[in-house]
Amino acid sequence: MKKILNSILLLMLLIIPSAVLADTSASVPSTVEVGKNATFTVKISGVAAWNLKLVGSGATSGCSANFADVTADGGNTSKSFTITCKATSIGTITFVASGDVTSSNGANSNVSITKTVNVVKEREKDTEARLSSLSVSGYKIDFDKDKTTYVVNVEPTTSSITISAKAISGTAKISGAGKKTVDAAGGKFNIICTAENGTKKTYTINVSVIDSNPINVNVGNDKYTVVKSSKLLVAPSNSVESTVKINNVEVPAFTTQKAKLTIVGLKDNDGNIRYAVYENGNYKLYNENKSSNIMLYISNKKLEGYKETKVTINNEEYVAYEINSRFKLVYAMNLENGEYNYYKYDTVENTFQYYETENSVSTNNSKIFIVTTIVFAITTLGFGGYLLYSKRKK
């Protein structure tokens, strides 16, 4: 009897099509910050027709959508539907999916799904913009997360380098890494780390091609090498490209049109390039300080009767002379006409103004006195000679 029942059951399974049951599922993030979006996703499978409504309410301005359709061939398929709500306040967003789905065999199922999202206070964006590592493949650099400039010395045959970088913060973004082309002049490559809040920190790798015959110079206590490639230099204001021979080597230079200064490029041990005025084998770091329409090259000349002090202009320190706590005097060349004069510098407004010192006035007065004396002497001698001549004639 049992065998007969089993046979009947097996026959029924073969004759009656298997019922394919529809499957539904839903997902949302567990938390979302105020001002951010939360997405509700509903997935269905094994369905040939569906009629769904998705709604979001609570700590949000609200969102909803209706989805109703059938498959073209009446067969089962899988679908995914989403709605996105913006969180407007701290609290809870409730997402509800309702409706029904139908399989190809006519089996119908009701859908009723509820999901919640906790809305929390917006966190402060990460400000970390430093790198945790920086390397150049095949070369050694002593990386420090707070040191931003590095030098890599390469052979003249080197055509490229590969830079790798990693940020301390997982939310930061890095640009500038990867394979970089190196030419005969070397290269300068900036790797920028941008924090989540937009703060940026730039790390610079200066690639220097090894020079078999460097021109080493000292400027004050600092050591430099003369730059021999014009590609690494940018012309200073009011200057034209030229060359100059140093140690019997012709190097690129610039000549200011009015001031007639010869300016060359100097590279420090970190690969940073400075400019210097070159004259008779001597070097003096070049500077440009602009105020209104005045472009000055600050030098130094002792000014009697004034107290010597120091003043910082555009992040450089210069010798100056005290007028008061706000105003200082600097000796500088006007790059427009090549003339040296004293200029009054306003430490508050960062401006320059031509200044005629008391010594200049005294000098002018002295010149006037000397000229007057000479004229008087010539006149007196002339008149005396005339009287003597007249007397002898008589």
Long-range contacts (C-beta under 8 A, 24 or more apart in sequence): 17-105, 18-105, 19-103, 19-105, 19-107, 20-46, 20-76, 20-103, 20-104, 20-105, 20-107, 21-46, 21-103, 21-107, 21-109, 22-46, 22-47, 22-101, 22-102, 22-103, 22-107, 22-109, 24-97, 24-101, 24-109, 24-111, 24-113, 25-113, 26-95, 26-97, 26-113, 26-115, 27-115, 28-95, 28-115, 28-116, 28-117, 29-117, 30-117, 30-118, 31-117, 31-118, 31-119, 31-120, 32-87, 32-93, 32-117, 32-118, 32-119, 32-120, 33-87, 33-119, 33-120, 33-121, 33-122, 33-123, 34-87, 34-88, 34-89, 34-90, 34-119, 34-120, 34-121, 34-122, 35-86, 35-87, 35-88, 35-122, 36-86, 36-87, 36-122, 37-84, 37-85, 37-86, 37-87, 38-84, 38-85, 38-86, 38-87, 38-93, 38-95, 38-117, 38-119, 39-82, 39-83, 39-84, 40-82, 40-83, 40-84, 40-85, 40-95, 40-97, 40-115, 41-80, 41-81, 41-82, 42-80, 42-81, 42-82, 42-97, 42-111, 42-113, 43-78, 43-79, 43-80, 43-81, 44-78, 44-79, 44-80, 44-81, 44-101, 44-111, 45-76, 45-77, 45-78, 45-79, 46-76, 46-78, 46-103, 47-76, 47-77, 47-78, 47-79, 47-101, 47-102, 47-103, 48-74, 48-75, 48-76, 48-77, 48-102, 48-103, 48-104, 49-101, 49-102, 50-79, 50-99, 50-100, 50-101, 50-102, 51-99, 51-100, 51-101, 52-81, 52-97, 52-98, 52-99, 52-101, 52-111, 53-97, 53-98, 53-99, 54-81, 54-82, 54-83, 54-95, 54-96, 54-97, 55-83, 55-95, 55-96, 55-98, 56-83, 56-85, 56-93, 56-94, 56-95, 56-96, 57-93, 57-94, 57-96, 58-91, 58-92, 58-93, 58-94, 58-116, 59-87, 59-88, 59-89, 59-90, 59-91, 59-92, 59-93, 59-119, 60-85, 60-86, 60-87, 60-88, 60-93, 60-119, 61-85, 61-86, 61-88, 68-99, 71-104, 74-104, 75-104, 76-103, 76-104, 87-117, 87-119, 89-119, 90-119, 90-120, 90-121, 91-119, 92-116, 92-117, 92-118, 92-119, 93-117, 93-119, 124-197, 125-171, 125-195, 125-196, 125-197, 126-169, 126-171, 126-172, 126-195, 126-196, 126-197, 127-195, 127-196, 127-197, 127-199, 128-167, 128-168, 128-169, 128-172, 128-195, 129-167, 129-169, 129-172, 129-193, 129-194, 129-195, 129-199, 129-200, 129-201, 130-167, 130-168, 130-193, 130-201, 131-165, 131-166, 131-167, 131-168, 131-174, 131-191, 131-193, 131-201, 131-203, 132-166, 132-167, 132-168, 133-164, 133-165, 133-166, 134-163, 134-164, 134-165, 134-166, 134-191, 134-203, 134-205, 135-163, 135-164, 135-165, 136-161, 136-162, 136-163, 136-164, 136-205, 137-161, 137-162, 137-163, 137-164, 138-162, 141-205, 148-201, 148-202, 148-203, 148-204, 149-203, 149-204, 149-206, 149-270, 149-271, 149-272, 150-203, 150-204, 150-205, 150-206, 150-270, 150-271, 151-205, 151-206, 151-207, 151-208, 151-269, 151-270, 151-271, 152-205, 152-206, 152-207, 152-208, 153-208, 153-209, 153-210, 154-182, 154-186, 154-207, 154-208, 154-209, 154-210, 155-209, 155-210, 156-184, 156-209, 156-210, 158-182, 158-209, 161-207, 163-189, 163-191, 163-205, 165-191, 165-193, 165-203, 167-193, 169-195, 169-196, 171-195, 171-196, 172-196, 180-207, 182-207, 182-209, 183-231, 184-209, 184-229, 185-209, 185-229, 185-231, 185-232, 186-229, 186-232, 188-232, 188-271, 204-271, 206-270, 206-271, 206-272, 207-271, 208-267, 208-271, 213-249, 215-246, 215-247, 215-249, 215-251, 217-266, 217-283, 219-266, 219-276, 219-283, 219-284, 219-285, 222-268, 223-268, 223-269, 224-266, 224-267, 224-268, 224-274, 224-276, 224-283, 225-266, 225-267, 226-251, 226-264, 226-265, 226-266, 226-267, 227-251, 227-252, 227-264, 227-265, 227-266, 227-267, 227-273, 228-252, 232-265, 232-267, 232-273, 233-265, 233-273, 236-263, 236-275, 236-286, 236-288, 237-288, 237-290, 237-295, 237-335, 238-295, 238-335, 238-336, 239-263, 244-278, 246-278, 253-278, 256-335, 256-338, 258-335, 258-336, 258-337, 258-338, 259-297, 259-333, 259-334, 259-335, 259-337, 259-338, 260-338, 261-286, 261-297, 261-333, 287-314, 287-316, 288-335, 289-313, 289-314, 289-332, 289-352, 291-350, 291-351, 291-352, 292-351, 292-352, 294-334, 294-336, 294-343, 294-352, 295-334, 295-335, 295-336, 296-330, 296-332, 296-333, 296-334, 296-335, 296-343, 296-352, 297-332, 297-333, 297-335, 298-330, 298-331, 298-332, 299-331, 299-332, 299-333, 299-340, 300-331, 301-331, 301-340, 303-329, 303-331, 303-342, 303-357, 303-359, 304-359, 305-358, 305-359, 306-357, 311-345, 311-347, 313-345, 313-350, 314-350, 320-345, 329-355, 329-357
